[in-house]
């Protein structure tokens, strides 16, 4: 007997915009660095910083499927999922395994951006805004790590894309369409995602942009 499904809200607009912005900016960051386009590299880095800060805040204050508490589960949930004890049509949002991918991606991209803020050589014209806060030796180590860590970021992105391909090929379930349109199929009776609160969005976006601007203009120390 076929299970009746219906289209429900899954991803809110802030999550989708953040997701696709990261998908565009991360490759652009690699391209600008590889071609020594430091003017654009540093500016895109601050946009990326604001996006990451926003996504973390939205993970606590956003809609149901955006909140970390709704999809970050313990090891037992991941094991149940790997054993097949998870019906994607009875739930919406990230699966327990998908949650690991989200945390992993945010973690490695955040680490790369953080290192970029301190990296650079003041004599070559390409330094992060926080470079002056660390010693020369520390800055050199961070810069070297920042250069090779891009392969870790690329590896995580590769795993993410491979998982999407497996979902399409094996589970016959597309993950891209809901992230574009915001809606997807779920079993009848499953509640869709909550609607985004504009005041919460405005507060998160304002705080994220404010922190990124504070770093950009080197406005420390506070007080």
N, C-alpha and C positions, 0 to 999 in steps of 0.2 A: 504494500500500500504506500503510495507516494505521500511524502510529507508536504503539506501545504505551507507555502512560504509567502512572505509579503515584503515589500520594500520598507525599511525603517531607517531613521537617522542613525549614523554610526560616528562620523567624525565631524566636529565643528569646524567652522571656517578658520579660526586662528590656528588650529592644529594643522589643517591642510596647507595654509599659506606658509607656515613655518617649515613644514616638511619639504615642500617644493622649493622654497627659498634655499634651504640647506643643500638640496640636490643640485642647485645651480651654482651656489657660491663656493662650495667645497672644491669642485673641479676648477673653478675660476681662480681660487687661491693657488692651486698647484700651477696653473698656466702662468699666472703673473709672476710667481717666484721663479719658475723655470726660465722665464724670459726677462728677468731682472726689471720687471715693471713695478718697482717698489711703491710708487705713488698710489697705484691702484691696489697693490697687495695690502698695504697698511690700512687703507680705507675700508676695503672689503673685510679685513680682519675685525674691524670695530663693528661693522654690521653683523658679522657672524657672532661676535661677543654678545651683542644686544639680543640676537635671536636665541642664543643658548640660555641667557638669563631669563628671557621671557618664557621659554619652554619649561624651564625648571619651576618658575613661579606658577605657570599655568598648570603644571603637574600637581599642584596643591590646591589651587583656587579655581580651576577650570571646570569644564563639564565632566560628566561621569566617566566617559571613556578616555578623557585626557588625564585624569588623576592617576598618579602612581599607585595609590591605594587600591584602585580597581583592577590593575593588571599585574602588579609586581607581587608574585606569590613565592612561597617557599619551595625547597627542593622536591617535596612530595607532590606538589601540583605539577611540576615539570615532568616528574616520572610518570604520573597518571596520564599526562598528555602524550608522552612518548609511547605509552602502552596502548594508546587509542581510546582512553576513557575521557574523551572530550568531544562534544558535538558542537561544531562551529555554528550550526544554525540555531542552537538553543541559547547562544550567548552572542554578544557583540563586543567589538573592541579587540585589543591585542590578546593573543593566546599566551599561555604561560611561557612558551618558548619564544614567541615574538617579543615578550617583555624583556627577555634577556638581550635580544638584539637591540632594542631601543636603548636600554641602559648602557649597553656596550658602546653603541655608536655615540651617544651623548657624552659618555665618559672619555673616549679617545679623542673626539673632536674638541671637547672642552680642554683636555690636557694639551693638545696641539695649539689651540688658541692661547691658553695660559702661558705656554713657553714662548710663543711669539711675542707676547707683551714685554718679555725680558730679554729676548734674543737680539743679536746684532752687534755690529762693530761701529763705534762712533766715528771711525775714520773712513768708512766706506759709504756713509750717507744713508744707511738702511738699519735703523734701530727701532726697537719697540719703545713705546712711551714709558715703560717702567725700567728700561735698561739701566738708567742712572742709579737705581735703588739697590743694585747688586754689584759686587766686585767684578773686576775684569775676568778673573779665572772662572767665576761662577757663570758669568755671561757667556764665556766661550763654551763652557760645557753645555749650557742650555741651548746655545745656537747649534752646536753639533748634534745634540739630541733632536732638536726641532727639525733638522734637515733629514735625518733618517727615519724619524717617527712617522713621516708622511706615508711610509710603506705599511705601517701598522693601521693607519686610517684607511688606506686603500684596501688592505686585507679585510677589515671589518665591513667595508662597503661591498666587497666582492662576496662575502658570506651572506650579506643581506640580500643581494640580487640573486644569489643562488637559491636562497630559501624561497623567494618569490617565484622563481622558475619551477621549483619542486611543487609548490602549492598548485601552480597552474597545470603542470604535467601529470602529477600523481593524484592530487586531491580534487582536481578540476575546479579549483576555487581561485578566482582572481582577487588579488589584494590591491591592485592599482586603481580599478574603477571606483571603489568606495572612497579612496583617498583623493580622487578627482571630484566626484559628484557629491560626496558626503553621505550617500545612502548605499545600502546593500541589502542582500536577502537574509531574512531570518525566519525561523518558524513562527507561524501565526500565534499571536498572544505574547510574543517577546517584546518588551517595551524598548522603544528607541532611545537614543541618547537624549539627555537633557539639553535645553537651549542655552547658548552662551549668554552670560550676563555682560552687558556692555560696560557697566561701571567697573566690574572686576577686570575685564579686558583692558579698559583704559588705564586702570591702576597698574596692572602688570606691565603693559607696554610702556607707560610713562616711566616706571621705575627702571626697566631694562634700558631704555634709551638714555635715561639720566645717568646711570652708572657708566655706560659706554662713553657718553660725552665727558663725564668726569675724568675717566681714564685718558681720553683723547686730549683733553686740554691740560692734563697733568695738574689737576686742581688740588692735589694733596699737599700737606697734611690737612686733615679736617681741623676746624677750630680757628 
